[in-house]
């Protein structure tokens, strides 16, 4: 689940950064809220449909997502190629 969330996160940020419009920041926040909502619904479904501990699953999700994000930042700093996030504030 964390890998899929990471892929969705990086793909949506790449897609938004390529379309550098005035609403890119608002769309980024909307995409984040949408991904968090879907992840929450998956956790609620896991709680009701499986005997898994939801807190343990949530902690594992956060840990794996943090590791994947850290690796992406390391790769960006080391090679100069990252998920395509623009650091330019003004067009």
C-alpha positions, 0 to 999 in steps of 0.5 A: 500500500505504501509503494502504491501511495508513493508511486501515486504521489510522485506521478501526481507531483510530476504531472502537476509540475509539468503543467506549471499553472497558477493553480498547481499548488491548489491541485497539489493540495487536492491530490494530497487530500485525495490520496490521504482519503483513499489510504484512510478508506483502505485502512478502515476496510482492513480494520473491518475485513481482516484481523490486522491491527490498524495501528501497526499497519498505519505505522508500517505504511508511514515507515515504508513511505518515509523510507521511499521518500528518503531514498528519492531525496537521496537519489535527487541529491546524489544524481541531480535527477528526482521526481520532477518537482520544480523548485521555481516559485515564480514563472 
